[in-house]
Amino acid sequence: MQVQAITRNVRMSAQKVREVTRQIQGLGALQAQAILHVVPRKSAFWVAKTLKSAIANAENNNGAKSETLRVKEAMANTGTTMKRVTPKARGSAGPILKRSCHIKIVLTDE
């Protein structure tokens, strides 16, 4: 059995979130929650929120126990990028890219 949760359009670059998702891949769900609780990064909050949602999905929809769940896959894919400009020298404009990402966590009980 596989259960997933996806958080979409998180206003943070996927590169920053990937640093945190790599830390929890392959761990037990409760152990991953404990690790995310002490990681001092803003992205750890969003990954923890997605993991909590995935655990709730497994318990409520499939009747799985949270102690038996394991993080099979944790990934951060790029989302939409808002393009803005900032003034530069001699009347030109420089780009500002406001990136977002989608966080996906897949849990399994195998």
Backbone bond lengths (Angstrom), bond angles and torsions (degrees), N, CA, C in turn:
res aa  C-N    CA-C-N  psi(-1)  N-CA   C-N-CA  omega(-1)  CA-C   N-CA-C  phi
1 M - - - 1.443 - - 1.533 109.60 -
2 Q 1.302 115.65 134.56 1.461 121.51 177.26 1.521 108.98 -124.69
3 V 1.317 115.08 137.86 1.462 121.79 178.38 1.515 107.36 -129.18
4 Q 1.330 116.33 142.53 1.457 118.60 -179.09 1.519 111.13 -133.97
5 A 1.311 114.67 160.28 1.456 123.04 173.10 1.519 107.42 -140.90
6 I 1.321 115.61 140.22 1.463 121.12 -178.35 1.528 108.43 -128.68
7 T 1.309 116.31 129.64 1.458 122.00 171.97 1.518 106.73 -109.44
8 R 1.301 116.08 121.32 1.458 120.40 -173.93 1.533 111.83 -104.33
9 N 1.322 114.62 152.32 1.466 123.83 173.42 1.528 113.19 55.87
10 V 1.322 115.90 49.04 1.459 121.16 172.74 1.521 106.80 -79.45
11 R 1.334 116.96 127.83 1.462 120.59 -174.28 1.525 111.36 -79.54
12 M 1.323 114.56 70.50 1.453 122.27 179.21 1.522 106.38 -158.44
13 S 1.313 116.85 149.23 1.460 118.33 -178.80 1.523 110.20 -70.75
14 A 1.310 115.92 148.11 1.458 121.81 -178.86 1.521 111.05 -63.85
15 Q 1.310 117.24 -30.71 1.463 121.42 -179.75 1.529 110.81 -62.30
16 K 1.319 117.74 -40.16 1.462 121.32 179.88 1.521 111.32 -70.38
17 V 1.323 117.05 -34.82 1.465 120.47 -179.09 1.520 110.57 -75.40
18 R 1.327 117.74 -33.59 1.468 121.26 -179.29 1.525 112.18 -61.04
19 E 1.330 117.59 -32.43 1.458 120.67 178.40 1.522 111.19 -59.83
20 V 1.320 117.32 -33.68 1.459 121.50 -179.31 1.530 110.43 -85.18
21 T 1.329 118.17 -39.88 1.468 119.68 -177.24 1.524 111.60 -66.52
22 R 1.329 117.64 -29.07 1.469 120.06 177.58 1.523 111.60 -65.54
23 Q 1.322 117.38 -28.32 1.458 121.41 -177.14 1.521 113.11 -71.37
24 I 1.348 117.82 -24.88 1.466 119.34 -173.84 1.520 113.43 -105.71
25 Q 1.318 118.97 -4.98 1.463 120.31 -178.61 1.520 110.88 -62.85
26 G 1.334 115.82 131.69 1.448 121.29 176.84 1.517 114.96 85.76
27 L 1.328 118.30 -6.11 1.456 121.06 -179.47 1.528 111.02 -86.77
28 G 1.310 116.32 166.13 1.453 120.97 170.89 1.519 109.26 -68.58
29 A 1.330 116.66 153.22 1.458 120.27 -174.68 1.522 111.76 -64.00
30 L 1.323 117.56 -42.11 1.462 120.04 -178.95 1.531 111.40 -70.80
31 Q 1.320 116.61 -35.17 1.462 120.63 176.70 1.526 110.33 -67.10
32 A 1.329 116.95 -39.40 1.462 121.07 178.12 1.522 110.77 -64.31
33 Q 1.333 116.69 -38.28 1.467 119.92 177.21 1.526 110.67 -62.49
34 A 1.325 116.24 -42.10 1.463 120.04 -179.66 1.526 111.34 -64.70
35 I 1.315 116.71 -39.41 1.465 120.42 178.91 1.525 110.86 -66.67
36 L 1.335 116.74 -43.78 1.464 120.11 -178.75 1.527 111.44 -65.49
37 H 1.318 116.76 -26.26 1.456 120.63 -179.15 1.538 111.50 -66.38
38 V 1.338 117.19 -28.15 1.465 120.01 -176.82 1.529 113.41 -106.13
39 V 1.321 118.67 -2.35 1.468 120.63 178.84 1.535 108.73 -75.08
40 P 1.335 118.30 123.20 1.465 120.67 -174.49 1.527 113.22 -87.15
41 R 1.302 117.15 58.04 1.471 120.52 179.03 1.517 108.99 -133.87
42 K 1.315 115.62 149.52 1.457 120.42 178.47 1.526 110.80 -64.22
43 S 1.322 116.64 -34.68 1.457 120.26 -178.50 1.527 111.97 -68.09
44 A 1.325 118.42 -23.95 1.464 121.19 178.82 1.527 110.74 -64.04
45 F 1.320 117.92 -31.97 1.463 121.36 176.95 1.522 111.02 -61.76
46 W 1.331 116.90 -45.80 1.463 120.65 -178.03 1.516 112.12 -70.57
47 V 1.316 117.21 -37.09 1.466 120.43 177.83 1.526 109.50 -67.63
48 A 1.331 117.06 -40.57 1.466 120.72 178.58 1.518 111.13 -64.42
49 K 1.301 116.36 -38.24 1.465 120.87 178.85 1.530 110.68 -65.14
50 T 1.311 116.85 -41.45 1.463 121.47 178.17 1.519 110.63 -67.64
51 L 1.326 117.49 -40.76 1.464 121.60 178.29 1.528 110.81 -63.43
52 K 1.309 117.08 -41.69 1.470 121.21 178.29 1.527 110.56 -62.11
53 S 1.314 116.37 -39.25 1.462 121.02 177.69 1.526 111.30 -66.08
54 A 1.328 116.89 -40.42 1.466 120.65 179.06 1.527 110.85 -65.17
55 I 1.331 117.26 -39.72 1.466 120.80 177.98 1.523 110.06 -64.76
56 A 1.323 116.75 -42.10 1.467 120.61 178.51 1.524 110.95 -64.25
57 N 1.330 117.10 -38.22 1.465 120.33 177.11 1.524 110.71 -61.91
58 A 1.323 117.25 -42.00 1.463 121.27 -178.91 1.523 111.10 -66.49
59 E 1.338 116.39 -41.77 1.459 119.46 -178.36 1.528 112.36 -70.57
60 N 1.324 116.87 -44.32 1.466 120.35 -173.90 1.524 113.53 -81.73
61 N 1.324 117.18 -37.96 1.471 119.49 -175.53 1.520 112.79 -90.11
62 N 1.327 117.97 -31.55 1.464 120.41 -174.62 1.524 112.94 -118.46
63 G 1.310 118.74 -4.55 1.455 121.43 179.54 1.510 114.73 67.79
64 A 1.312 117.77 27.14 1.471 121.60 -179.04 1.523 109.96 -83.15
65 K 1.311 116.10 155.11 1.463 122.32 175.56 1.525 109.14 -90.08
66 S 1.313 117.10 137.39 1.463 120.41 -177.31 1.530 112.09 -67.16
67 E 1.341 117.65 -23.01 1.463 120.55 -179.58 1.531 111.73 -70.56
68 T 1.344 116.90 -26.25 1.464 119.90 -176.83 1.523 112.81 -92.98
69 L 1.319 118.07 -7.29 1.470 121.01 -175.83 1.520 111.33 -78.78
70 R 1.335 115.02 147.45 1.453 122.55 -179.34 1.522 108.26 -135.25
71 V 1.316 117.42 144.19 1.466 122.07 178.76 1.521 107.92 -78.47
72 K 1.312 116.04 106.98 1.464 120.05 179.68 1.525 110.68 -81.39
73 E 1.321 115.27 -39.42 1.465 119.99 -173.53 1.526 108.38 -148.75
74 A 1.311 116.67 132.13 1.463 122.38 173.92 1.515 106.72 -136.07
75 M 1.311 116.16 118.05 1.466 118.76 -175.78 1.517 110.94 -139.68
76 A 1.322 114.74 157.03 1.458 122.81 175.90 1.518 107.74 -128.68
77 N 1.320 116.11 113.28 1.457 121.80 179.57 1.522 109.32 -103.01
78 T 1.313 116.13 154.45 1.459 119.89 -179.99 1.519 110.38 -70.36
79 G 1.311 114.59 141.57 1.461 121.44 175.68 1.521 109.73 -106.18
80 T 1.305 115.47 -152.54 1.456 119.53 178.98 1.526 110.03 -74.68
81 T 1.322 115.82 154.00 1.453 121.85 178.16 1.520 108.60 -119.81
82 M 1.335 115.80 121.60 1.464 119.65 176.09 1.524 107.86 -83.96
83 K 1.302 115.44 131.35 1.458 120.04 -177.53 1.523 109.71 -105.35
84 R 1.318 115.06 123.32 1.457 122.48 178.72 1.525 107.93 -127.26
85 V 1.332 116.59 169.25 1.459 120.09 178.75 1.517 109.67 -127.80
86 T 1.319 115.32 153.49 1.456 122.13 174.37 1.525 107.78 -127.22
87 P 1.316 117.50 142.58 1.465 119.74 -179.36 1.530 112.02 -64.93
88 K 1.320 115.39 140.13 1.461 121.89 177.36 1.532 108.57 -123.99
89 A 1.312 114.88 -174.73 1.461 120.12 -176.48 1.526 111.70 -65.81
90 R 1.302 115.27 149.65 1.471 124.72 175.23 1.526 112.48 58.70
91 G 1.317 117.32 34.16 1.462 120.64 174.23 1.510 115.56 77.91
92 S 1.313 117.43 7.46 1.467 117.92 178.68 1.529 109.47 -87.44
93 A 1.327 115.83 173.97 1.464 121.25 -177.81 1.520 109.34 -126.26
94 G 1.317 115.31 140.17 1.461 120.93 177.03 1.515 110.25 -110.21
95 P 1.312 117.52 147.12 1.466 119.88 -176.13 1.528 113.20 -78.94
96 I 1.321 115.27 146.23 1.457 123.08 168.23 1.521 105.54 -122.86
97 L 1.328 117.13 123.87 1.456 121.42 179.55 1.523 108.51 -108.01
98 K 1.325 116.14 112.99 1.464 121.07 178.28 1.514 107.24 -96.63
99 R 1.310 115.71 101.33 1.459 121.35 -171.30 1.523 111.93 -87.50
100 S 1.326 114.61 155.62 1.460 121.04 173.75 1.519 108.21 -138.13
101 C 1.342 116.02 168.17 1.454 119.25 -178.23 1.522 110.29 -146.41
102 H 1.326 115.21 166.92 1.456 123.70 175.00 1.526 107.08 -116.36
103 I 1.325 116.51 127.66 1.468 121.39 179.68 1.519 108.23 -103.44
104 K 1.330 115.98 127.74 1.477 121.12 -179.61 1.525 108.62 -126.52
105 I 1.330 115.58 129.37 1.466 121.39 177.42 1.517 108.51 -126.28
106 V 1.324 116.38 127.70 1.457 123.08 178.51 1.530 108.24 -112.79
107 L 1.325 115.79 125.82 1.461 121.57 177.87 1.520 109.81 -109.13
108 T 1.311 116.19 149.46 1.462 121.76 176.85 1.515 108.71 -138.10
109 D 1.325 116.55 156.09 1.463 120.11 178.30 1.527 112.04 -108.05
110 E 1.319 116.56 14.51 1.459 120.97 -178.01 1.515 111.16 -89.97
